[in-house]
Amino acid sequence: MKVLFVCRPNSYTVHGGDTVHMDGLAAGLRALGVHVDIQPTLQPEAEGYDVVHVFDMMTPLNTALQVSHAGKHTDAPLIITPWFIDVQQELACSPVFVDGIAGQMDSGNPQDVRIDGYQRPPTSWSAYEVLQQAALNVSTHVVCASECEADWLHRDYDMERIQTCIIRTACDASAVTWAPDLFHSKYQVRDFVLCAGRVEPRKNQAGMLLAMRDFDVPVVLAGSLAQPEYYALCQRVRPQTHFLGHLSREMTLSAIAACRVHVLPSWWECPGIASLEAAAMGKPIVTGTYAAEPEYFGSIAHACQPDNTASIGAAVLAALADGRLAERRAFADKARDYYTWARVAREHLELYQDAIA
């Protein structure tokens, strides 16, 4: 079987969890004897493949162009992994939240920031959603990473003719035994709180840093600094933070192994592979509550409201004091057995075979 993966053009220059997922799946499929090619382009060369699998609808114009171009050059099943979220809440609240944080820094006496009263509009057929529907219309199958993602898609879009399945993502099984030495030897930071992810409003590092502005604990941000204005705000909020930029996979895993707590208070995650890796190592984790995180982690995570810095701070304090070693070990055992790329690859191969049939 020949499978083509199509992804955003900057997948390997602006790294993210979608890239990690795609690469992990590709490796798992190749181990099963599947030929997999990856094309980070808007105009995929789809001829000769048995399946075309497009990743990511977060930039729907790109996705619409990719699936339209592929559909003109092949009759193979066209599958989308959308990483779909209810974008309305982030679009409505995140800019207001960021402005609130900036305003607190300008005040000279920063206080907590909280947003109240968001109500999702009953209808919001924006250009963003029109493009997402256009991409879905060309696909034959959609792979969701969570129940809530599937529910949102069926609530907001015409999915009548599209087959939907849920295949939960995974993390590197070797993460459970990864050692902190590589990180310690290079950066000389210990006993720290870590956030591994692109530094951007969706990941909400500025909210995290404002919540921790007076905490006497080192904070490390490991992720691409692709948005200069937001990065500058984060520096203003907590200047003593260690901003390391993008790290290799090996160094990221070592950083997670070295940290005391992992914090990812995002507006949404599916569920955040870095959080999954941290939990697989038995680390206390802090997550948001607006997307797939509760589905994956349940009570093992210290959940916070991303739009409330007091909530984020309370969750971080609870994680720093977390004494539930047995529960964390139990989740790590589950992660080692279930959240594997081998399992994800087997489930995708079954989907591909059914789609071809």
ROPA-758796 format. One record per residue: residue in one letter; x, y, z of N, C-alpha, C, CB in turn. Coordinates in steps of 0.1 Angstrom, whole numbers, padded with zeros to 4 digits, always signed. Atoms other than C-alpha are relative to their C-alpha. Glycine has a CB too. Layout:
<sites>
AXYZXYZXYZXYZ/...
</sites>
This chain:
<sites>
M+0008-0012+0000+0000+0000+0000+0009+0012+0000-0010+0000+0012/K-0007-0013+0001+0012+0035-0009-0009+0011+0005+0005+0003-0015/V+0008-0010-0007+0000+0063+0013+0008+0014-0001-0003-0003+0015/L-0006-0014+0000+0006+0101+0008-0005+0008+0012-0003+0007-0014/F+0003-0010-0010+0007+0124+0038+0002+0014-0006+0008-0003+0013/V-0001-0014+0004+0000+0160+0030-0002+0009+0012-0011+0004-0011/C+0000-0008-0012+0007+0187+0056+0003+0014-0003+0010-0006+0011/R-0002-0014+0002+0011+0224+0061+0014+0002-0005-0003+0008+0013/P-0013-0002+0006+0040+0238+0041+0012+0003+0010+0000+0012-0010/N-0010-0003-0010+0058+0250+0073+0001-0010+0011-0002+0014+0006/S+0001+0011-0011+0054+0217+0092+0014-0002+0006-0005-0013-0006/Y-0013+0003-0005+0092+0213+0095+0009+0012+0002+0007-0009-0010/T-0006-0012-0004+0101+0249+0101-0006+0006+0012+0001+0010-0011/V+0007-0004-0012+0074+0258+0126-0006-0013+0006-0011+0010-0003/H+0004+0013-0005+0072+0225+0145-0012+0001+0010+0011-0007+0007/G+0011+0001-0010+0041+0215+0165-0004-0014+0002-0012+0008-0005/G+0005+0014-0003+0022+0185+0179-0005-0007-0012-0010+0001+0010/D+0005+0007+0012+0006+0179+0145+0012-0006-0008-0007+0011-0009/T-0012+0006+0007+0041+0173+0130+0004-0012+0008+0011+0010-0001/V-0004+0011-0008+0050+0150+0159-0010-0012-0003+0000+0003+0015/H+0010+0011+0002+0017+0130+0154+0002-0006-0014-0014+0006+0001/M-0001+0005+0014+0022+0127+0116+0013-0008-0001+0001+0012-0010/D-0012+0007+0001+0058+0116+0120-0001-0013+0007+0012+0008+0005/G+0002+0012-0008+0049+0091+0147-0008-0010-0007-0006+0003+0013/L+0009+0008+0008+0021+0077+0126+0008-0006-0012-0012+0007-0005/A-0008+0004+0012+0044+0075+0095+0009-0011+0004+0007+0011-0007/A-0009+0011-0004+0070+0055+0114-0007-0013+0004+0008+0005+0012/G+0007+0012-0004+0044+0032+0128-0005-0008-0012-0012+0003+0009/L+0005+0006+0013+0029+0025+0093+0012-0006-0007-0007+0010-0008/R-0011+0006+0007+0063+0019+0078+0005-0013+0007+0012+0010-0001/A-0003+0013-0007+0070-0007+0105-0009-0011-0004+0000+0003+0015/L+0010+0010+0005+0039-0024+0092+0001-0003-0015-0014+0004+0004/G-0002+0003+0014+0052-0025+0057-0007+0010-0010-0004-0013-0003/V+0007-0009+0008+0032+0005+0044+0010+0011-0006-0011+0008+0007/H-0009-0010+0005+0050+0029+0020-0007+0014+0002+0002-0002-0016/V+0005-0013-0004+0045+0065+0033+0009+0011-0006-0002+0001+0015/D-0007-0012+0004+0056+0097+0016-0007+0012+0006+0000+0002-0016/I+0005-0012-0007+0052+0131+0032+0003+0012-0009+0006+0002+0014/Q-0002-0012+0009+0046+0163+0011-0006+0012+0008-0007-0002-0014/P+0004-0012-0006+0045+0196+0030-0002+0011-0011+0010+0005+0011/T+0002-0008+0012+0029+0215+0001-0015+0003-0002+0005-0006-0013/L+0014-0003+0003-0003+0232-0011-0005-0007-0013-0002+0015-0001/Q+0004+0006+0013-0002+0213-0044+0007-0014+0000+0006+0008-0012/P-0005+0014-0001+0004+0176-0036+0000-0007-0013-0007-0008+0011/E+0000+0009+0011+0014+0152-0063-0006-0013+0004+0015-0002-0006/A+0008+0011-0006-0012+0126-0055-0001-0012-0009-0013+0004+0004/E+0002+0012+0009-0010+0103-0086+0008-0012+0006+0005+0004-0014/G-0006+0012-0003-0002+0067-0079-0001-0005+0014+0014+0001-0003/Y+0002+0004-0014-0012+0066-0042-0013-0007+0002+0002+0012+0009/D+0013+0007-0004-0038+0042-0027-0008+0008+0009+0004-0013+0006/V+0007-0008-0010-0047+0067+0000+0007+0014+0001-0001-0007+0014/V-0006-0013-0003-0042+0105+0004-0005+0004+0014-0004+0010-0011/H+0004-0003-0013-0042+0116+0040+0005+0014+0003+0006-0010+0011/V-0003-0014-0002-0043+0154+0047-0001+0003+0015-0009+0009-0008/F+0000-0003-0015-0034+0167+0082-0002+0015+0002+0013-0004+0006/D+0001-0013-0006-0047+0198+0099-0010+0009-0008+0014+0007+0001/M+0009-0010+0006-0077+0221+0092+0001+0013+0007-0014-0005+0000/M-0001-0013-0008-0065+0249+0115+0003+0012-0009+0011-0001+0010/T-0002-0011+0010-0054+0269+0084-0009-0005-0012+0015+0003-0004/P+0009+0007+0009-0085+0260+0063+0002+0004-0015-0014+0003+0003/L-0003-0003+0014-0075+0279+0031+0011-0010-0005+0005+0015-0001/N-0010+0010+0004-0044+0257+0030-0006-0014-0003+0011-0001+0010/T+0007+0013+0001-0065+0226+0036-0009-0001-0013-0007-0004+0012/A+0008+0000+0012-0090+0235+0009+0008-0001-0013-0009+0013+0000/L-0008+0000+0012-0063+0241-0016+0006-0014-0002+0011+0010+0001/Q-0006+0013+0000-0046+0208-0007-0009-0011-0005+0006-0004+0013/V+0010+0011+0003-0077+0186-0009-0005+0002-0014-0011-0001+0010/S+0005-0002+0014-0089+0203-0041+0010-0004-0010-0003+0015-0001/H-0010+0004+0010-0056+0198-0059+0002-0015+0000+0013+0007+0004/A-0001+0015-0001-0053+0162-0047-0012-0007-0007+0001-0005+0014/G+0012+0006+0006-0089+0155-0057+0000+0000-0015-0012+0006+0005/K+0000-0001+0015-0082+0166-0093+0009-0010-0006+0004+0014-0004/H-0011+0009+0006-0053+0141-0097-0001-0014+0005+0013+0006+0003/T+0001+0014-0004-0065+0109-0080-0014-0003+0004+0010-0002+0012/D+0013+0004-0005-0096+0089-0072+0002-0008+0013-0006-0010-0011/A-0002+0008-0012-0080+0074-0041-0008+0007+0011+0015+0001+0004/P+0007-0006-0011-0098+0079-0008+0008+0011+0006-0002-0011+0011/L-0006-0012-0005-0091+0113+0007-0004+0001+0015-0003+0013-0008/I+0003+0000-0014-0088+0113+0045+0006+0012+0006+0006-0013+0007/I-0005-0012-0007-0085+0143+0068+0001-0003+0015-0009+0012-0003/T-0002-0001-0015-0071+0145+0103-0001+0015+0003+0013-0007+0005/P+0002-0015+0000-0085+0180+0111+0006+0007+0012-0015+0003+0000/W-0003-0008-0012-0074+0188+0146-0010+0011+0002+0015+0005+0000/F+0010-0010+0000-0107+0206+0147-0003+0004+0014-0013-0005-0007/I+0004-0005-0013-0117+0228+0176-0011+0010-0002+0013+0007+0007/D+0010-0011+0001-0145+0252+0184+0008+0013+0001-0010-0002+0012/V-0010-0012+0001-0124+0282+0173-0007+0012+0005+0004+0002-0014/Q+0007-0012-0003-0151+0307+0182+0005+0006+0014-0015-0002+0000/Q-0004-0005-0013-0141+0308+0219+0014+0006+0000-0001-0012+0010/E-0014-0006+0001-0104+0314+0212+0000+0013-0007+0009-0010-0007/L+0000-0013+0007-0111+0340+0186-0007+0011+0007-0008-0002-0014/A+0007-0010-0008-0135+0358+0209+0008+0005+0012-0014-0005+0004/C-0006-0003-0013-0115+0356+0241+0015+0002+0000-0003-0011+0009/S-0015-0001-0001-0078+0352+0234+0005+0014-0002+0006-0010-0010/P-0006-0014+0001-0071+0387+0220-0004+0009+0012-0006+0006-0013/V+0004-0008-0012-0091+0402+0249+0009-0003+0012-0015-0002+0003/F-0008+0005-0012-0071+0381+0274+0014+0005-0002+0000-0015+0000/V-0013-0005+0002-0038+0391+0258+0001+0015+0002+0005-0004-0015/D+0001-0014-0002-0048+0427+0258-0001+0003+0015-0012+0007-0007/G+0002-0002-0015-0058+0424+0295+0014-0002+0007-0010-0009+0005/I-0014+0002-0005-0023+0410+0303+0009+0011-0002+0006-0014-0005/A-0008-0011+0004-0006+0437+0284-0004+0013+0008-0001+0003-0015/G+0004-0011-0008-0027+0463+0303+0004-0001+0014-0015+0001-0001/Q-0005+0002-0014-0018+0448+0336+0015+0003+0001-0003-0014+0005/M-0014-0003+0000+0019+0451+0327+0002+0015-0001+0007-0007-0011/D-0001-0014+0001+0014+0487+0317-0004+0008+0013-0009+0005-0011/S+0005-0006-0012-0003+0494+0350+0011+0002+0011-0011-0007+0006/G-0011+0000-0009+0030+0488+0369-0003-0008+0013+0002+0014+0004/N+0004+0008-0011+0011+0467+0395-0008-0011-0005-0007+0008+0011/P+0008+0010+0007+0000+0436+0376-0009-0008+0010+0009-0010-0007/Q+0010+0008-0007-0031+0418+0389-0004-0012-0009-0012+0008+0005/D+0006+0011+0008-0049+0386+0378-0009+0005-0011-0007-0010+0009/V+0009-0003+0011-0068+0387+0345-0010-0011-0001+0008+0003-0013/R+0010+0010+0002-0101+0369+0340-0010+0006-0010-0007-0003+0014/I+0011-0003+0009-0127+0369+0312-0013-0007+0004+0004-0003-0015/D+0012+0006-0003-0163+0363+0320-0011+0003-0011-0006+0006+0014/G+0012-0003+0007-0195+0360+0301+0000-0004-0015-0003+0014+0000/Y+0000+0004+0014-0185+0344+0268-0012-0009-0003+0013-0007-0004/Q+0011+0008+0004-0215+0330+0250+0002-0004-0015-0014+0006+0002/R-0002+0003+0014-0210+0310+0218-0012+0004-0008+0002-0015-0002/P+0012-0004+0008-0232+0325+0190-0007-0012-0006+0005+0010-0011/P+0007+0011+0005-0259+0302+0178+0003-0004-0014-0015+0002+0001/T-0005+0002+0014-0247+0306+0142+0011+0010-0003-0012+0002-0011/S-0012-0008+0003-0214+0319+0129+0007-0005-0012+0010+0001+0012/W-0005+0006+0012-0209+0310+0093+0010+0009-0006-0011-0003-0010/S-0011-0009+0004-0176+0328+0088+0007-0006-0012+0010+0003+0011/A-0008+0005+0011-0152+0325+0059+0009-0011+0004+0009+0012-0005/Y-0008+0011-0006-0131+0303+0082-0008-0013-0001+0004+0003+0014/E+0009+0012+0000-0160+0279+0085-0004-0005-0014-0012+0002+0008/V+0003+0003+0014-0169+0281+0048+0012-0008-0006-0003+0012-0009/L-0012+0007+0005-0133+0270+0039+0001-0014+0006+0012+0008+0002/Q-0001+0014-0006-0134+0241+0064-0011-0009-0006-0002+0002+0015/Q+0010+0008+0006-0167+0229+0050+0004-0004-0015-0013+0007-0001/A-0005+0003+0013-0152+0231+0015+0010-0012+0000+0006+0012-0007/A-0010+0011-0001-0123+0209+0026-0007-0013+0003+0011+0003+0010/L+0007+0012-0004-0146+0184+0043-0008-0006-0012-0010+0003+0011/N+0008+0005+0011-0168+0182+0011+0008-0009-0009-0006+0012-0007/V-0008+0008+0010-0139+0167-0009+0005-0013+0007+0012+0008-0004/S-0006+0012-0007-0129+0141+0018-0011-0011+0000+0004+0004+0014/T+0009+0012-0002-0143+0106+0022-0001-0004+0015+0005-0011-0009/H-0001+0004-0014-0132+0100+0058+0007+0011+0008+0008-0013+0001/V-0006-0010-0009-0124+0122+0088+0005-0008+0013-0009+0011+0004/V-0005+0006-0012-0102+0110+0117+0001+0010+0011+0014-0007-0003/C+0000-0009-0011-0108+0127+0150+0009-0006+0011-0014+0003+0005/A-0008+0005-0011-0085+0125+0180-0008-0001+0013+0012+0010+0002/S+0008+0000-0012-0113+0128+0206-0015+0000-0003+0004+0012+0009/E+0014+0000+0002-0150+0124+0211-0005+0014-0001-0007-0006+0013/C+0005-0013+0001-0154+0161+0216+0002+0006-0013+0006+0009+0011/E-0003-0005+0014-0137+0169+0183-0011-0005-0010+0014-0005-0004/A+0011+0006+0009-0162+0145+0165-0013+0007+0003-0001-0015+0002/D+0013-0007-0004-0191+0161+0184-0001+0014-0006-0002+0000+0015/W+0000-0014+0005-0181+0196+0174-0001+0000-0015+0013+0007+0004/L+0002+0000+0015-0177+0187+0137-0014-0003-0004+0010-0011-0006/H+0014+0003+0003-0211+0171+0136-0010+0010+0004-0004-0014+0006/R+0008-0011-0004-0226+0200+0154+0000+0012-0010+0004+0005+0014/D-0002-0012+0008-0212+0227+0131+0001-0002-0015+0013+0006+0004/Y-0002+0002+0014-0208+0211+0097-0009-0011-0006+0014-0003-0003/D+0007+0011+0007-0226+0189+0071+0009-0012-0001-0005+0005-0014/M-0009+0012+0000-0210+0155+0078-0007-0012-0005+0006-0002+0014/E+0009+0012+0003-0238+0133+0064+0007-0010-0009-0012+0005-0007/R-0006+0010+0009-0217+0117+0036+0014-0003+0003-0001+0006-0014/I-0014+0003-0003-0184+0116+0054+0001-0009+0012+0007+0014+0004/Q-0001+0009-0011-0174+0087+0075+0010+0005+0011+0006-0014-0005/T-0008-0006-0011-0160+0097+0109+0004-0011+0009-0008+0011+0008/C-0005+0010-0010-0138+0076+0132+0009+0008+0010+0008-0011-0006/I-0009-0006-0010-0119+0084+0164+0012-0009+0003-0008+0001+0014/I-0012+0007-0002-0083+0073+0167+0008+0010+0009+0008-0003-0013/R-0007-0009-0009-0066+0088+0198+0015+0000-0003-0002-0005+0015/T-0014-0001+0003-0031+0101+0194+0009-0007+0010+0003+0016+0000/A-0009+0008-0008+0000+0088+0211+0012+0009+0004+0005-0013-0008/C-0013-0006-0004+0034+0097+0225+0011-0010-0001+0000+0007+0014/D-0012+0009+0001+0069+0082+0223+0000-0009+0012+0013+0009-0002/A+0000+0009-0011+0068+0051+0244+0013+0000+0008-0003-0014-0004/S-0013-0001-0007+0105+0056+0252+0000+0011+0010+0011+0001-0010/A+0000-0012-0009+0095+0088+0270+0000-0005+0014-0012+0009-0003/V+0002+0005-0014+0087+0067+0301+0013-0002+0006-0008-0012+0000/T-0014+0003-0005+0124+0059+0305+0010+0010-0004+0004-0014-0004/W-0010-0010+0004+0139+0091+0292+0007+0006+0012-0007+0011-0009/A-0008-0005-0011+0167+0106+0313+0001+0015-0001+0013-0007+0000/P-0001-0015+0000+0171+0143+0323+0014+0005-0003-0005+0005+0013/D-0014-0005+0000+0209+0143+0319+0003+0009-0012+0009-0013-0001/L-0003-0008+0012+0209+0157+0283-0004+0014+0003-0007-0006-0012/F+0005-0013-0002+0189+0187+0294+0008+0007+0011-0015+0000+0004/H-0007-0005-0011+0207+0192+0327+0014+0005-0004+0001-0010+0012/S-0014-0003+0004+0242+0191+0311+0001+0013-0009+0006-0012-0007/K-0001-0012+0009+0233+0218+0285-0005+0013+0007-0008-0003-0012/Y+0006-0012-0004+0211+0242+0304+0001+0003+0015-0015-0001-0003/Q-0003-0003-0014+0220+0238+0341-0012+0006+0008+0012+0009+0001/V+0012-0004-0007+0183+0244+0352-0006-0012+0007-0010+0007-0009/R+0005+0012-0008+0168+0221+0379-0013+0005+0007+0010-0006+0009/D+0012-0002-0009+0135+0217+0398-0009+0011-0006+0005+0004+0014/F+0007-0011+0007+0116+0238+0372-0013-0004-0005+0009+0005-0011/V+0013+0002+0006+0082+0242+0358+0002+0002-0015-0011+0010+0005/L-0002+0000+0015+0081+0235+0320-0013+0002-0007+0007-0013-0004/C+0011+0000+0010+0058+0245+0292+0007-0003-0014-0007+0014-0001/A-0006+0004+0013+0068+0226+0260-0011+0003-0011+0004-0015+0000/G+0010-0003+0010+0050+0241+0230+0004+0014-0007-0014+0001+0005/R-0002-0013+0006+0051+0270+0205-0004+0011+0008-0007+0000-0014/V+0004-0011-0008+0051+0303+0222-0010+0009-0008+0012+0009+0005/E+0010-0006+0008+0018+0317+0209-0013+0002+0009-0003-0008-0013/P+0012-0002-0008-0016+0330+0222-0008-0013+0003-0008+0010-0007/R+0008+0012-0003-0033+0296+0218+0006-0008+0011-0001-0008-0013/K-0006+0007-0010-0008+0280+0241+0000+0007+0014+0014-0004-0003/N+0004-0008-0012-0014+0308+0266+0012+0001+0010-0011-0006+0007/Q-0012-0002-0009+0022+0312+0280-0001+0013+0008+0013-0001-0008/A+0000-0012-0008+0016+0348+0289-0009-0001+0012-0005+0012-0010/G+0009+0002-0012-0014+0338+0311+0007-0008+0010-0012-0006-0005/M-0008+0009-0010+0008+0311+0327+0010+0009+0007+0007-0011-0008/L-0010-0008-0006+0036+0336+0333-0005+0010+0010+0009+0006-0010/L+0006-0010-0009+0013+0362+0348-0005-0007+0013-0012+0008-0007/A+0005+0007-0012-0002+0336+0371+0012-0004+0009-0007-0013-0005/M-0011+0004-0008+0033+0326+0382+0010+0011+0003+0007-0012-0007/R-0009-0011-0001+0048+0361+0384+0007+0001+0013-0008+0013-0003/D-0006-0001-0013+0055+0358+0421+0005-0014+0005-0009+0006+0010/F-0004+0014-0005+0063+0320+0423+0015-0001+0000-0006-0011-0010/D-0015+0002-0001+0098+0312+0435+0004-0013-0005+0004+0002+0015/V-0003+0012+0007+0104+0285+0410+0005+0003-0014-0012-0011+0000/P-0004-0003+0014+0123+0285+0377-0011-0005-0010+0014-0007-0003/V+0010+0003+0010+0101+0285+0346+0008-0001-0013-0011+0010-0001/V-0007+0002+0013+0113+0271+0312-0011-0001-0010+0009-0013+0001/L+0009+0001+0012+0095+0277+0279+0008-0006-0011-0006+0013-0004/A-0007+0007+0011+0106+0252+0252-0009-0001-0012+0005-0014+0005/G+0008+0000+0012+0091+0260+0218+0004+0012-0009-0015+0001+0004/S-0004-0010+0010+0094+0281+0187-0005+0013+0004-0006-0004-0014/L+0003-0013-0003+0094+0318+0192-0004+0007-0013+0012+0008+0007/A+0004-0004+0013+0075+0325+0160-0008+0012-0001-0007-0011-0007/Q+0008-0012+0000+0054+0354+0171+0007+0011+0009-0015-0003+0006/P-0009-0009-0007+0077+0383+0181-0008+0008+0011+0007+0009-0009/E+0008-0008-0009+0050+0405+0197-0004-0008+0013-0012+0006-0007/Y+0004+0008-0011+0037+0377+0219+0012-0004+0009-0008-0012-0005/Y-0012+0003-0007+0072+0366+0228+0004+0012+0009+0011-0004-0010/A-0004-0012-0008+0080+0402+0239-0009+0002+0012+0000+0012-0009/L+0009-0002-0012+0049+0403+0261+0004-0010+0011-0015-0002-0005/C-0004+0010-0009+0059+0370+0277+0013+0004+0008+0003-0013-0006/Q-0013-0005-0006+0094+0385+0284-0003+0011+0010+0009+0005-0010/R+0004-0011-0009+0077+0416+0300-0006-0006+0013-0009+0010-0006/V+0007+0005-0011+0055+0395+0322+0009-0007+0010-0011-0010-0005/R-0009+0007-0009+0082+0373+0337+0014-0001-0006-0005-0014+0004/P-0013-0001+0007+0117+0384+0326+0010-0011+0004+0006+0013+0003/Q-0009+0010-0004+0135+0357+0346-0003-0014-0006+0000-0001+0015/T+0003+0012+0007+0119+0330+0325+0011-0005-0009-0014+0001-0007/H-0010+0005+0010+0142+0307+0305-0007-0003-0013+0007-0013+0006/F+0006+0002+0013+0131+0310+0269+0010-0007-0009-0004+0014-0007/L-0010+0008+0007+0149+0282+0250-0003-0001-0015+0000-0013+0006/G+0003+0002+0014+0132+0283+0216-0003-0014-0003+0012+0005-0009/H+0003+0014+0004+0126+0252+0196+0011-0010+0004-0002-0001-0015/L-0009+0010-0004+0143+0221+0209-0002-0013-0009-0001-0004+0015/S+0002+0013+0007+0150+0188+0192-0009-0009+0008+0014-0007-0002/R+0008+0009-0008+0128+0159+0201+0007-0006+0011-0005-0012-0010/E-0008+0006-0011+0156+0143+0221+0001+0010+0012+0013-0004-0004/M-0001-0009-0011+0161+0175+0241-0013+0004+0006+0007+0013-0006/T+0013-0002-0006+0124+0181+0246-0004-0011+0009-0011+0001-0011/L+0003+0012-0009+0119+0146+0260+0009+0001+0013+0003-0013-0007/S-0008-0001-0012+0149+0152+0283-0004+0011+0009+0015+0003-0005/A+0005-0012-0008+0135+0186+0294-0012-0005+0008-0004+0012-0009/I+0012+0005-0007+0102+0169+0303+0004-0010+0011-0010-0008-0010/A-0005+0009-0011+0121+0142+0322+0006+0008+0012+0010-0010-0006/A-0007-0008-0011+0140+0169+0341-0010+0009+0008+0010+0008-0007/C+0009-0010-0007+0110+0191+0350-0007-0005+0012-0010+0005-0010/R+0008+0004-0012+0091+0191+0382-0015-0001-0003+0002+0011+0011/V+0014-0001+0005+0057+0200+0366+0000+0005-0014-0008+0009+0010/H+0002-0005+0014+0046+0204+0330-0014+0007+0000+0000-0012-0010/V+0011-0008+0000+0021+0232+0324-0003+0004-0015+0002+0013+0008/L+0004-0004+0014+0001+0237+0291-0015+0005+0001+0001-0012-0010/P+0013-0005-0003-0029+0260+0299-0007+0005-0013+0000+0011+0010/S+0004-0005+0014-0040+0262+0262-0015+0003+0000+0004-0010-0010/W+0014-0001+0003-0073+0274+0249-0006-0013-0005-0002+0012-0010/W+0004+0014+0004-0075+0240+0233+0012-0008-0004-0011+0001-0012/E-0010+0010+0004-0055+0209+0228-0007-0013-0004+0011-0002+0011/C+0005+0013+0004-0060+0175+0212+0009-0012+0003-0004+0000-0014/P+0002-0008-0013-0048+0168+0240+0012+0008+0004-0004-0010+0011/G-0013-0006-0003-0013+0182+0238+0010-0011+0002-0001+0009+0013/I-0009+0011-0001+0014+0156+0230+0010+0002+0011+0007-0003-0013/A-0009-0002-0011+0038+0172+0254-0006-0003+0014+0005+0015+0000/S+0006+0004-0012+0013+0168+0282-0001-0015+0001-0014+0007+0001/L+0001+0015-0001+0008+0132+0273+0014-0006+0003-0005-0005-0014/E-0014+0005-0003+0046+0126+0273+0003+0003+0014+0010+0007-0009/A-0003-0003-0014+0049+0143+0307-0008-0010+0009-0004+0015+0004/A+0007+0009-0008+0021+0122+0321+0005-0014-0001-0015+0000-0004/A-0006+0013+0002+0037+0091+0306+0013-0002+0008+0003-0002-0015/M-0012+0001-0008+0068+0099+0326-0004+0001+0015+0010+0011-0003/G+0004-0001-0014+0047+0102+0358+0001+0014+0005+0008-0009+0008/K-0001-0014-0005+0050+0140+0360-0014+0006+0003+0007+0009-0011/P+0012-0007-0002+0023+0162+0375-0002+0010-0012+0000+0008+0013/I+0002-0008+0011+0006+0181+0347-0012+0010+0003-0003-0008-0013/V+0010-0010-0001-0015+0213+0344-0005+0001-0015+0004+0013+0006/T+0005-0001+0013-0039+0214+0314-0012+0010+0000-0004-0013-0005/G+0012-0007+0001-0068+0235+0301-0012-0009+0001+0000+0008-0013/T+0012+0007-0002-0104+0224+0302-0010+0001-0012-0007+0004+0012/Y+0009-0003+0010-0119+0235+0269-0001-0009-0012+0003+0014-0005/A+0000+0009+0012-0111+0207+0245+0002-0015+0005+0012+0004-0009/A-0001+0014-0003-0098+0171+0247+0007-0004+0012+0007-0007-0012/E-0008+0004-0012-0077+0173+0278-0007-0008+0011+0006+0013+0006/P+0007+0008-0010-0104+0161+0303-0002-0014-0005-0013+0007+0003/E+0002+0013+0006-0111+0132+0279+0012-0010+0002-0004+0001-0014/Y-0012+0008+0000-0075+0120+0279+0005-0002+0014+0011+0006-0008/F-0007+0000-0013-0064+0128+0314-0008-0002+0012+0008+0012+0002/G+0009+0001-0012-0094+0128+0337+0005+0007+0012-0002-0015+0003/S-0003-0007-0013-0086+0136+0373+0015+0000+0002-0006-0007+0011/I-0015+0000-0003-0048+0130+0369+0006+0013-0003+0007-0011-0009/A-0005-0014+0003-0044+0165+0354-0006+0010+0010-0004+0004-0014/H+0005-0012-0007-0047+0197+0374-0005+0010-0010+0012+0006+0009/A+0006-0007+0010-0072+0214+0353-0002+0015+0004-0014-0006-0004/C+0001-0014-0002-0074+0252+0349-0009+0006-0011+0013+0007+0001/Q+0007-0008+0010-0095+0278+0331+0010+0009-0007-0012+0009+0007/P-0010-0007+0007-0073+0292+0304-0002+0016+0000+0001-0004-0014/D+0003-0014+0000-0091+0326+0306+0000+0006+0014-0013+0002-0006/N+0000-0004-0014-0084+0330+0344+0014-0002+0006-0011-0007+0008/T-0014+0002-0005-0048+0336+0356+0000-0005+0015+0008+0012-0001/A+0001+0006-0013-0059+0329+0392-0002-0015+0000-0011+0007+0008/S+0002+0014+0002-0072+0295+0381+0013-0007-0004-0011-0002-0010/I-0013+0006+0004-0039+0288+0363+0010-0001+0012+0006+0008-0012/G-0009+0000-0011-0019+0298+0393-0003-0011+0011+0001+0013+0007/A+0005+0010-0010-0040+0276+0417+0003-0014-0005-0015+0002+0003/A-0003+0013+0005-0036+0246+0394+0015-0003+0000-0005-0001-0015/V-0014+0002-0001+0002+0251+0392+0005-0003+0014+0008+0012-0006/L-0004+0003-0014+0005+0253+0430-0005-0014+0004-0007+0010+0009/A+0005+0014-0003-0016+0221+0433+0009-0010-0006-0015-0002-0005/A-0008+0009+0007+0006+0204+0408+0014-0001+0007+0002+0003-0015/L-0013+0000-0007+0038+0215+0426-0001-0008+0013+0004+0014+0003/A+0001+0007-0013+0024+0199+0458-0006-0014-0002-0009+0008+0009/D+0007+0013+0003+0010+0168+0440+0007-0012+0007-0001-0002-0015/G-0007+0012-0006+0017+0137+0461-0007-0013-0004-0002+0001+0015/R+0007+0012+0004-0004+0112+0441+0009-0009-0009-0013+0004-0008/L-0010+0008+0008+0025+0091+0430-0006-0012-0006+0012-0003+0009/A+0005+0012+0005+0006+0059+0427-0010+0002-0012-0008-0007+0011/E+0009-0003+0011-0021+0074+0405+0008+0004-0013-0010+0011+0004/R-0008-0005+0011+0005+0091+0383+0007-0012-0007+0010+0010+0003/R-0007+0012+0006+0024+0058+0379-0010-0009-0007+0006-0009+0012/A+0011+0008+0007-0009+0040+0370-0003+0006-0014-0012-0001+0008/F+0003-0007+0013-0015+0066+0342+0012-0003-0009-0003+0015+0002/A-0012+0002+0008+0021+0062+0330+0000-0014-0005+0013+0002+0008/D+0001+0014+0005+0016+0024+0328-0010-0001-0012-0004-0009+0011/K+0011+0000+0011-0016+0030+0307+0006+0006-0013-0012+0008+0005/A-0006-0007+0011+0003+0054+0285+0010-0009-0008+0007+0013+0004/R-0010+0009+0006+0031+0029+0279-0007-0011-0008+0009-0006+0010/D+0006+0011+0006+0006+0002+0269-0010+0005-0011-0008-0008+0010/Y+0011-0004+0009-0021+0022+0250+0004+0012-0009-0012+0004+0007/Y-0003-0012+0008-0008+0056+0238+0013-0002-0008+0001+0013+0009/T-0012+0003+0008+0017+0041+0213-0003+0002-0014+0004-0015+0003/W+0001-0002+0014+0024+0049+0177-0003-0014-0007+0012+0006-0006/A+0004+0013+0007+0021+0011+0169-0015-0002+0000+0007-0011+0008/R+0015+0002-0001-0015+0011+0181-0007+0010-0010-0005+0003+0014/V+0006-0010+0009-0023+0044+0162+0002-0005-0015+0007+0013+0002/A-0002+0004+0014-0007+0029+0130-0009-0012-0003+0015-0005-0001/R+0009+0012+0003-0027-0004+0133-0014+0005-0003+0000-0010+0012/E+0013-0005+0002-0059+0015+0136-0002+0008-0013-0005+0009+0012/H+0001-0007+0013-0051+0038+0107+0001-0010-0012+0012+0010-0001/L-0001+0010+0011-0041+0008+0085-0014-0007-0002+0011-0011+0003/E+0013+0006+0001-0075-0008+0092-0009+0010-0007-0006-0004+0014/L+0009-0010+0007-0092+0025+0082+0004+0001-0015+0002+0014+0007/Y-0004-0001+0014-0071+0027+0050-0006-0012-0008+0015+0001-0001/Q+0005+0012+0008-0080-0009+0040-0015+0001-0002+0003-0012+0008/D+0014-0001+0001-0117-0002+0047-0003+0010-0011-0007+0003+0013/A+0003-0010+0009-0116+0030+0027+0003-0004-0014+0009+0013+0003/I-0004+0004+0013-0099+0014-0003-0011-0010-0005+0013-0007+0000/A+0010+0010+0004-0124-0015-0002-0014+0007-0003-0002-0010+0012/
</sites>
